[in-house]
Amino acid sequence: MFFQDRKIKYSIRKLSVATVSLAIGFLFAPAALGVAQVAQADELSTTEQVENKAENQVSVVSFATEQEESETTYVDTTNKVTWTFAGYDKEKIVVGKGRQTFLGSWVPTPNPEYVFKSSKAGVPLPQSILGMLPKDEASYKVGDTIVAKQPAVESVVEEEKDYVWTFKGYDQKNATYNGKRVTFTGIWEVTPRPHHVSYTFVSVTSGVDLPKFIQKKAPKDGSTYFNRTRVFAEEPTTKTYIDSVNDGTWTFKGYDAASAVVNKANVEFVGKWEFKVNPTNAETYTPQVTEETIKVGQTPDLTDNVTNLPNLPAGTKVVDITPAGQIDTTKPGTYTGKVRVDYPDGSSTEVSVSVNVLPAPETQTYKVTYRFESATADNNLPAEVLSLLPQSGTYTTSSSVAIAFVPEAPMPVEVAVANGTWTFLGYQEVEEGSNLTFVGKWVFEAKQDPSPQPQPAPTPQPAPQPNPVPPVNPGGEQGTDNNQADRHQSEQPRKPEENPPAQGPAGEKEKQATLPNAGSTAPLSLTGLVTSSLLAGLAVLLLGRKRKDD
């Protein structure tokens, strides 16, 4: 037998198992002997000598002192019971010689029970909700009020079925503990999860952001949609906008999808907008050019080859930008020049122009001379006619080009001389090698004696009769009747020539007439004769009027 001095904190498992454990077990928890054993752990603390005895036997020979429990509650999660330490029995119980044992009392309290149920039959609660059942491990006494504990989250989304579970409350908010277990039943309402449709406008043009004022034009849909519902995108009311800041136009190009099916999530339609800069003059107009044709040695001017320049914007200019030496004007051939059309908005277009260089033409020089000849035998041309001869000249032209030369006509074409009239008949062309000679023909018509002019028959005058003195006329007109007769006689006009001189054989020569009081003859045309007759008649009328006035 050996003895040692040491401090020992006895466990009730090692101390009087039969006595203490059975006592507690029968008094408080007949169905939980093991719990009673553990509940009295650390019951004693002493300084004692331990005597080795047989297994499971310990003798305490020193005096034991009472101590308070360090843990006064114990939760039996298996049986949902909370044990509460009620204290020691003040009376000491001595078991055997030299042993002292204190009796501690533990009181069991059933924990409140929480149950969750679905509001819709046949639709089970998801595990995510069942896992939120509240736990109440407090110790209650009869008469205490137990308040139901709310779940940590009162709205739960079941992703798999796209449901929304909403906690609607317990069957009772609180209950009074009467020694029996209290049960709180929480109801969860299930509804299909609502989804929404949103619209977003974006730019599909690289480097250009969609203006805010267009983004704000995106449709807004306040409706609610559920899983597996097909939604059609709403078209914008306006599909083009002018962007004055970027100097262009935005055009709606459509959505990423015309429709979509709700699949356990919200739906977003993305509208695409394309930006185009306003076209420049160069992009709007197309210059039209014609080819340039020059001869060897000439310099081409391509700035006037844009045929539709009047139709281009006012202020458009054409600049020849053909590189030097690209067009060889020293030899025939086809070349390509280039012009730049500069528009008033600063844009420009380059256009190619075809240039044809033709061989230099062979020139020919010829002389044109004039001479007059008489077409009337034995009559030479007078100096008056020869003075009308046009001047000769020298002309240069291409041998490959035929020309029609119109000779110069003399002026006048009729020349009156003392003994007649020369009339120009026309030219006769005479080629003398490479020269041209125009021979002008003149015909002479001798002067004819003038035909006698018919004289009007004298008017018979009545024999003078003695005229008595007429009575005094108050009007102051005497001899009205006689004077009136004389007036009628004096006012008779002269008759025109009934038999004018016949025309010459040609029918186109001027008539010869004797000029009055001139003592000579001059060529007169038919028009002249008619004019003379009219003047003579006018003279007769004037003469008759003169007589009347006298």
C-alpha positions as MATLAB code, in Angstrom:
seq = 'MFFQDRKIKYSIRKLSVATVSLAIGFLFAPAALGVAQVAQADELSTTEQVENKAENQVSVVSFATEQEESETTYVDTTNKVTWTFAGYDKEKIVVGKGRQTFLGSWVPTPNPEYVFKSSKAGVPLPQSILGMLPKDEASYKVGDTIVAKQPAVESVVEEEKDYVWTFKGYDQKNATYNGKRVTFTGIWEVTPRPHHVSYTFVSVTSGVDLPKFIQKKAPKDGSTYFNRTRVFAEEPTTKTYIDSVNDGTWTFKGYDAASAVVNKANVEFVGKWEFKVNPTNAETYTPQVTEETIKVGQTPDLTDNVTNLPNLPAGTKVVDITPAGQIDTTKPGTYTGKVRVDYPDGSSTEVSVSVNVLPAPETQTYKVTYRFESATADNNLPAEVLSLLPQSGTYTTSSSVAIAFVPEAPMPVEVAVANGTWTFLGYQEVEEGSNLTFVGKWVFEAKQDPSPQPQPAPTPQPAPQPNPVPPVNPGGEQGTDNNQADRHQSEQPRKPEENPPAQGPAGEKEKQATLPNAGSTAPLSLTGLVTSSLLAGLAVLLLGRKRKDD';
ca = [
       0.000    0.000    0.000;
       1.467    3.299   -1.121;
       0.433    6.922   -0.258;
       1.206   10.078   -2.142;
       0.388   13.769   -1.475;
      -1.175   15.500   -4.492;
      -4.061   17.718   -5.538;
      -6.848   15.802   -7.229;
      -9.935   17.160   -8.941;
     -12.252   14.221   -8.813;
     -14.620   13.403  -11.602;
     -17.911   11.947  -10.634;
     -17.156    9.146  -13.067;
     -14.446    7.991  -10.649;
     -16.350    8.743   -7.468;
     -19.152    6.633   -5.988;
     -20.847    5.932   -9.294;
     -23.534    3.836   -7.723;
     -24.503    6.278   -5.000;
     -24.420    9.763   -6.625;
     -25.366    8.914  -10.192;
     -28.314    6.770   -9.225;
     -29.572    9.420   -6.853;
     -29.560   12.116   -9.496;
     -30.830    9.840  -12.154;
     -33.916    8.713  -10.263;
     -34.723   12.191   -9.055;
     -34.335   14.219  -12.241;
     -33.636   12.212  -15.353;
     -34.505    8.580  -15.218;
     -33.740    8.132  -18.908;
     -30.385    9.930  -18.853;
     -28.004    8.372  -16.385;
     -24.965    9.376  -18.347;
     -26.077   12.984  -18.309;
     -26.309   12.970  -14.507;
     -22.819   11.597  -14.275;
     -21.334   14.281  -16.439;
     -23.360   16.985  -14.766;
     -21.586   16.366  -11.429;
     -18.114   16.580  -12.869;
     -15.697   18.765  -10.932;
     -17.905   18.452   -7.876;
     -15.132   18.095   -5.303;
     -11.808   19.707   -4.830;
      -9.464   18.736   -2.004;
      -5.940   18.060   -0.880;
      -5.814   14.478    0.044;
      -3.794   11.356    0.228;
      -4.850    8.663   -2.192;
      -4.607    5.073   -1.221;
      -4.215    2.607   -4.019;
      -6.981    0.077   -3.912;
      -8.639   -2.151   -6.317;
      -9.654   -0.772   -9.771;
     -12.465    1.842   -9.736;
     -12.151    2.424   -6.022;
     -10.871    5.628   -4.494;
     -10.689    6.446   -0.793;
     -10.637   10.081    0.254;
      -9.102   10.440    3.674;
      -8.925   14.202    3.864;
     -11.742   16.696    4.450;
     -13.618   17.901    1.341;
     -14.921   21.458    0.939;
     -18.044   22.612   -1.039;
     -17.441   24.566   -4.305;
     -19.782   26.305   -6.820;
     -20.274   24.754  -10.250;
     -18.240   26.433  -13.017;
     -20.900   25.546  -15.647;
     -24.484   25.677  -14.514;
     -26.191   24.598  -17.789;
     -25.854   21.693  -20.110;
     -27.653   21.222  -23.457;
     -28.655   17.799  -24.568;
     -28.945   18.365  -28.316;
     -30.022   14.819  -28.918;
     -33.039   15.025  -26.676;
     -33.515   18.817  -27.012;
     -33.299   19.292  -23.257;
     -31.411   21.930  -21.305;
     -30.171   20.939  -17.848;
     -29.825   23.718  -15.263;
     -27.785   23.297  -12.054;
     -30.096   24.008   -9.105;
     -27.470   23.892   -6.328;
     -26.097   21.549   -3.570;
     -27.858   19.995   -0.659;
     -26.586   21.825    2.398;
     -26.651   18.748    4.519;
     -23.519   16.743    4.285;
     -23.833   13.130    3.382;
     -21.088   10.890    4.662;
     -20.570    7.715    2.717;
     -18.185    5.432    4.427;
     -15.476    6.313    6.901;
     -13.719    9.554    6.133;
     -15.751   10.384    3.037;
     -17.962   13.434    2.444;
     -20.254   13.793   -0.574;
     -22.399   16.833   -1.610;
     -25.607   16.221   -3.525;
     -26.142   18.651   -6.496;
     -29.543   19.056   -8.113;
     -30.021   19.557  -11.954;
     -33.396   20.578  -13.441;
     -34.288   19.644  -17.096;
     -36.105   22.152  -19.373;
     -37.422   21.104  -22.829;
     -36.182   23.566  -25.520;
     -38.824   25.390  -27.628;
     -39.304   23.623  -30.951;
     -39.485   25.460  -34.321;
     -41.177   24.037  -37.381;
     -41.305   25.567  -40.931;
     -44.087   24.704  -43.359;
     -44.898   25.630  -46.991;
     -48.033   27.633  -47.663;
     -48.683   25.621  -50.802;
     -49.421   21.961  -50.535;
     -47.196   19.790  -52.627;
     -44.408   22.364  -52.808;
     -41.742   21.388  -50.282;
     -39.497   23.872  -48.576;
     -35.949   23.995  -49.910;
     -33.123   22.903  -47.672;
     -31.851   26.469  -47.551;
     -34.956   27.405  -45.504;
     -34.999   24.314  -43.334;
     -31.439   25.045  -42.363;
     -32.548   28.349  -40.854;
     -34.735   26.852  -38.098;
     -34.069   28.919  -34.953;
     -32.493   27.317  -31.851;
     -33.487   28.372  -28.363;
     -31.295   26.764  -25.671;
     -32.326   29.075  -22.874;
     -33.662   27.659  -19.593;
     -37.238   28.549  -18.858;
     -39.320   28.144  -15.708;
     -42.981   27.465  -15.588;
     -44.816   30.702  -16.190;
     -42.073   32.238  -18.311;
     -43.049   33.788  -21.672;
     -41.182   32.382  -24.617;
     -41.000   34.747  -27.631;
     -40.647   33.088  -31.019;
     -37.361   33.792  -32.729;
     -37.495   35.153  -36.264;
     -35.504   33.407  -39.002;
     -32.252   35.008  -39.996;
     -33.606   35.762  -43.499;
     -37.260   36.285  -44.303;
     -37.019   36.053  -48.118;
     -35.248   33.217  -49.874;
     -34.791   32.573  -53.603;
     -34.884   28.983  -54.714;
     -32.688   29.166  -57.803;
     -33.417   25.687  -59.075;
     -37.173   26.208  -59.361;
     -36.999   30.013  -59.655;
     -39.274   30.456  -56.627;
     -39.322   33.167  -54.003;
     -40.092   32.038  -50.463;
     -41.360   34.722  -48.110;
     -41.699   34.176  -44.375;
     -45.240   35.089  -43.355;
     -44.848   34.565  -39.591;
     -45.480   31.974  -36.856;
     -48.725   30.494  -35.758;
     -48.074   32.319  -32.449;
     -45.695   35.116  -31.694;
     -45.077   33.976  -28.109;
     -46.184   31.319  -25.621;
     -46.216   30.791  -21.818;
     -44.104   27.899  -20.613;
     -46.211   25.430  -18.625;
     -43.648   22.703  -18.213;
     -44.387   21.206  -21.602;
     -42.476   21.734  -24.809;
     -43.507   24.832  -26.751;
     -43.718   24.547  -30.566;
     -43.656   27.514  -32.982;
     -44.790   26.812  -36.585;
     -43.532   29.258  -39.214;
     -45.315   29.590  -42.567;
     -43.392   30.317  -45.780;
     -45.278   31.563  -48.863;
     -44.017   30.474  -52.273;
     -44.436   32.550  -55.460;
     -42.759   32.467  -58.858;
     -39.798   34.795  -58.873;
     -40.638   37.982  -60.820;
     -38.259   39.184  -63.513;
     -37.923   42.473  -65.317;
     -36.869   43.654  -68.758;
     -34.379   46.469  -69.218;
     -33.033   48.256  -72.289;
     -29.557   49.601  -72.896;
     -28.343   51.618  -75.883;
     -24.693   51.350  -76.941;
     -22.515   52.604  -79.780;
     -21.177   50.083  -82.276;
     -18.920   52.672  -83.913;
     -15.375   52.403  -82.658;
     -14.032   55.535  -81.018;
     -17.376   57.337  -80.810;
     -19.439   57.225  -77.620;
     -23.205   57.254  -77.767;
     -24.463   60.662  -76.555;
     -26.315   60.770  -73.265;
     -29.451   62.194  -74.854;
     -29.773   59.052  -76.987;
     -29.088   56.710  -74.069;
     -31.984   58.324  -72.224;
     -34.292   57.417  -75.102;
     -34.054   53.702  -74.271;
     -37.502   52.144  -73.619;
     -38.599   51.494  -70.042;
     -40.659   48.402  -69.208;
     -42.345   48.292  -65.807;
     -44.031   44.938  -66.369;
     -43.238   41.762  -64.444;
     -42.343   38.541  -66.227;
     -42.010   35.005  -64.916;
     -39.849   32.085  -65.871;
     -40.284   30.711  -69.412;
     -42.135   33.809  -70.600;
     -41.158   35.107  -74.063;
     -40.555   38.846  -74.241;
     -40.285   40.869  -77.463;
     -37.979   43.876  -77.624;
     -39.668   47.262  -77.899;
     -38.518   49.329  -80.863;
     -37.427   52.933  -80.198;
     -39.812   55.623  -81.388;
     -37.046   57.494  -83.221;
     -34.314   55.625  -85.057;
     -32.127   58.486  -86.304;
     -30.637   61.430  -84.451;
     -28.488   64.328  -85.638;
     -25.301   64.765  -83.610;
     -24.221   68.361  -84.112;
     -21.266   67.954  -81.762;
     -19.687   65.149  -83.779;
     -21.126   66.467  -87.069;
     -22.868   63.261  -88.009;
     -25.925   61.057  -87.709;
     -26.746   58.173  -85.351;
     -28.833   55.330  -86.801;
     -30.474   52.535  -84.813;
     -29.265   49.168  -86.153;
     -31.437   46.889  -84.008;
     -31.183   44.886  -80.785;
     -28.873   42.022  -79.975;
     -32.023   39.857  -80.074;
     -35.541   40.514  -81.298;
     -37.009   38.491  -78.416;
     -35.899   36.464  -75.407;
     -37.308   33.813  -73.067;
     -37.082   34.510  -69.346;
     -34.763   31.880  -67.908;
     -34.661   32.368  -64.142;
     -33.126   35.815  -64.609;
     -33.918   39.319  -65.759;
     -33.780   40.076  -69.489;
     -31.714   42.881  -70.991;
     -32.009   44.033  -74.589;
     -28.993   45.890  -75.965;
     -29.805   48.368  -78.744;
     -27.007   49.072  -81.197;
     -26.475   52.535  -82.699;
     -24.147   53.292  -85.603;
     -22.566   56.702  -86.164;
     -21.702   58.144  -89.539;
     -19.987   61.460  -90.085;
     -21.846   63.783  -92.424;
     -20.535   63.203  -95.955;
     -18.044   65.718  -97.283;
     -18.362   67.404 -100.647;
     -15.813   64.929 -101.957;
     -18.034   62.048 -100.844;
     -21.163   63.645 -102.253;
     -20.005   64.878 -105.654;
     -18.211   63.098 -108.503;
     -16.190   65.248 -110.920;
     -16.563   64.287 -114.579;
     -13.619   64.936 -116.872;
     -12.948   64.837 -120.591;
      -9.671   63.960 -122.272;
      -7.192   66.616 -123.313;
      -5.964   66.698 -126.932;
      -2.929   68.750 -127.913;
      -0.315   68.750 -130.642;
       3.383   68.214 -130.281;
       4.943   71.272 -128.721;
       1.774   72.512 -127.051;
       1.269   72.731 -123.266;
      -1.779   70.914 -121.871;
      -4.205   72.770 -119.596;
      -6.091   70.205 -117.512;
      -7.846   72.671 -115.214;
     -10.696   73.167 -117.690;
     -11.338   69.476 -118.317;
     -13.885   69.073 -115.465;
     -17.064   69.164 -117.510;
     -19.543   69.340 -114.610;
     -17.750   72.097 -112.702;
     -20.857   74.361 -112.837;
     -22.795   71.659 -110.986;
     -20.241   71.369 -108.161;
     -20.493   73.566 -105.027;
     -19.719   77.228 -105.551;
     -16.072   77.921 -104.853;
     -14.808   74.550 -106.101;
     -11.347   74.852 -107.646;
      -9.390   72.586 -109.984;
      -5.616   72.276 -109.579;
      -3.294   70.470 -112.001;
      -1.097   68.160 -109.913;
       0.451   66.177 -112.771;
       4.077   65.407 -111.875;
       6.620   67.189 -114.029;
       7.750   65.139 -117.019;
       4.828   62.723 -116.874;
       3.429   64.122 -120.131;
       6.014   64.273 -122.947;
       4.835   66.980 -125.303;
       7.783   66.474 -127.655;
       6.445   63.286 -129.200;
       3.030   61.900 -129.995;
       1.407   59.487 -127.546;
      -1.257   58.957 -124.907;
      -0.438   60.077 -121.373;
      -2.259   60.409 -118.059;
      -2.407   63.631 -116.102;
      -3.988   64.275 -112.731;
      -6.038   67.110 -111.280;
      -7.201   67.770 -107.738;
     -10.701   69.090 -107.186;
     -10.744   71.213 -104.007;
     -14.188   71.744 -102.459;
     -15.203   74.668 -100.229;
     -15.633   72.412  -97.166;
     -11.929   71.494  -97.269;
     -12.319   68.057  -98.819;
     -10.777   67.188 -102.168;
     -10.787   64.529 -104.861;
      -8.035   63.524 -107.273;
      -9.072   62.641 -110.813;
      -7.001   61.242 -113.685;
      -7.212   62.916 -117.104;
      -6.198   61.254 -120.362;
      -3.922   63.427 -122.537;
      -3.495   62.725 -126.267;
      -0.465   64.326 -127.905;
      -0.962   64.410 -131.681;
       1.752   64.883 -134.344;
       2.440   68.470 -135.416;
       0.385   69.315 -138.560;
       2.026   70.086 -141.916;
       1.208   73.644 -142.884;
       0.698   75.049 -146.392;
       0.854   78.667 -147.461;
      -1.136   79.915 -150.398;
      -1.841   83.308 -151.957;
      -5.214   84.721 -152.878;
      -5.348   87.408 -155.580;
      -8.164   89.305 -157.266;
      -8.592   90.784 -160.735;
     -11.517   92.295 -162.594;
     -12.391   91.601 -166.235;
     -14.979   93.061 -168.556;
     -17.659   90.692 -169.726;
     -18.755   93.123 -172.446;
     -16.769   93.009 -175.656;
     -15.004   96.141 -176.782;
     -15.539   97.771 -173.388;
     -12.663   98.064 -170.985;
     -13.178   98.506 -167.296;
     -13.030  102.103 -166.184;
     -10.946  103.306 -163.279;
     -14.074  103.600 -161.138;
     -14.477   99.829 -161.309;
     -10.813   98.905 -160.971;
     -10.593  100.942 -157.778;
     -12.982   98.459 -156.140;
     -10.567   95.531 -156.533;
     -10.055   93.744 -153.122;
      -6.552   93.391 -151.760;
      -4.700   90.123 -152.238;
      -3.444   88.147 -149.216;
      -1.324   85.202 -148.014;
      -2.879   82.419 -145.875;
      -1.503   79.405 -143.964;
      -3.452   76.229 -143.317;
      -2.955   72.552 -142.581;
      -2.606   70.400 -145.626;
      -4.866   67.852 -143.984;
      -7.699   70.316 -143.568;
      -9.830   71.426 -146.505;
     -11.071   75.006 -146.330;
     -13.759   76.885 -148.206;
     -12.628   80.420 -149.032;
     -15.266   83.064 -149.660;
     -13.903   85.894 -151.784;
     -14.549   89.496 -150.902;
     -17.307   91.116 -152.964;
     -16.776   94.663 -154.259;
     -18.889   97.478 -152.949;
     -20.907   98.756 -154.692;
     -21.784   96.211 -157.323;
     -23.033   98.839 -159.814;
     -20.960  101.722 -161.004;
     -22.418  104.512 -163.163;
     -20.184  106.186 -165.684;
     -20.855  108.866 -168.245;
     -21.928  106.529 -171.005;
     -23.579  103.772 -169.015;
     -23.498  101.429 -166.053;
     -21.111   98.611 -165.052;
     -22.698   95.790 -163.074;
     -20.736   93.146 -161.126;
     -21.756   89.628 -162.137;
     -19.624   87.556 -159.739;
     -16.306   85.771 -159.345;
     -14.744   82.972 -161.273;
     -12.243   80.875 -159.270;
      -8.991   80.073 -160.970;
      -6.425   77.764 -159.282;
      -2.836   78.424 -160.161;
      -0.835   75.759 -158.355;
      -1.264   76.307 -154.632;
      -2.592   79.806 -155.180;
      -6.104   81.024 -155.798;
      -7.145   83.783 -158.158;
     -10.653   85.164 -158.179;
     -11.625   86.858 -161.462;
     -14.481   89.296 -161.066;
     -16.721   89.778 -164.141;
     -18.373   93.134 -164.890;
     -20.960   93.783 -167.630;
     -21.554   97.143 -169.227;
     -24.908   98.548 -170.248;
     -24.845  101.681 -172.373;
     -26.969  104.634 -171.465;
     -30.287  104.843 -173.379;
     -32.069  108.018 -174.511;
     -34.899  108.854 -172.131;
     -38.436  108.179 -173.384;
     -40.700  111.250 -173.776;
     -42.835  111.813 -170.737;
     -46.615  112.084 -171.444;
     -48.098  115.463 -170.610;
     -51.583  115.854 -169.131;
     -54.215  117.303 -171.490;
     -55.013  120.953 -170.801;
     -58.215  121.604 -168.974;
     -60.690  123.607 -171.120;
     -61.430  126.983 -169.647;
     -64.928  128.579 -170.043;
     -65.188  131.826 -171.985;
     -65.200  134.848 -169.762;
     -68.717  136.136 -169.061;
     -69.719  139.505 -167.699;
     -70.092  139.051 -164.015;
     -72.476  141.383 -162.245;
     -71.460  142.661 -158.934;
     -72.504  140.027 -156.488;
     -74.495  140.983 -153.478;
     -72.671  141.490 -150.268;
     -72.152  138.150 -148.512;
     -72.273  138.380 -144.747;
     -69.670  135.670 -144.530;
     -67.270  137.736 -146.583;
     -66.978  135.049 -149.314;
     -67.550  136.313 -152.821;
     -67.505  134.307 -156.019;
     -67.657  131.087 -154.106;
     -69.138  129.080 -156.903;
     -66.687  130.231 -159.586;
     -63.656  129.861 -157.382;
     -64.817  126.427 -156.274;
     -64.931  125.279 -159.889;
     -61.480  126.682 -160.534;
     -60.204  124.927 -157.425;
     -61.493  121.572 -158.596;
     -59.779  122.045 -161.897;
     -56.437  123.040 -160.427;
     -56.379  120.158 -157.911;
     -56.584  117.368 -160.513;
     -53.389  115.284 -160.094;
     -51.183  114.329 -163.008;
     -51.667  110.822 -164.261;
     -48.748  108.457 -163.846;
     -46.989  107.348 -166.944;
     -49.232  104.822 -168.600;
     -46.594  103.298 -170.829;
     -43.310  103.224 -168.889;
     -40.199  102.325 -170.813;
     -39.714   98.625 -171.290;
     -37.071   96.821 -169.236;
     -33.893   95.591 -170.768;
     -33.411   91.992 -171.750;
     -31.801   91.036 -168.458;
     -34.740   92.327 -166.481;
     -32.460   93.333 -163.635;
     -30.719   96.413 -165.129;
     -31.654   99.810 -163.931;
     -33.756  102.031 -166.163;
     -32.329  105.138 -167.677;
     -34.170  108.362 -166.912;
     -33.515  111.965 -167.562;
     -32.940  113.869 -164.376;
     -35.094  117.131 -164.448;
     -33.201  120.380 -165.209;
     -29.932  118.468 -165.136;
     -29.165  118.181 -168.805;
     -27.721  114.683 -168.217;
     -28.841  111.116 -167.613;
     -28.261  108.832 -164.647;
     -29.139  105.192 -163.963;
     -32.370  104.832 -162.043;
     -33.940  101.680 -160.699;
     -37.609  100.850 -160.856;
     -37.904  101.849 -157.242;
     -36.386  105.192 -158.117;
     -38.915  105.773 -160.863;
     -41.818  104.977 -158.582;
     -40.410  107.313 -155.979;
     -40.023  110.076 -158.601;
     -43.628  109.639 -159.698;
     -44.838  109.913 -156.115;
     -42.765  113.044 -155.605;
     -44.162  114.540 -158.840;
     -47.701  113.840 -157.706;
     -46.958  115.416 -154.348;
     -45.579  118.467 -156.159;
     -48.800  118.774 -158.174;
     -50.863  118.550 -154.996;
     -48.728  121.167 -153.336;
     -49.044  123.387 -156.409;
     -52.853  123.055 -156.403;
     -52.956  123.930 -152.699;
     -50.810  126.947 -153.411;
     -53.250  128.161 -156.053;
     -56.157  127.737 -153.649;
     -54.406  129.775 -151.014;
     -53.758  132.545 -153.580;
];
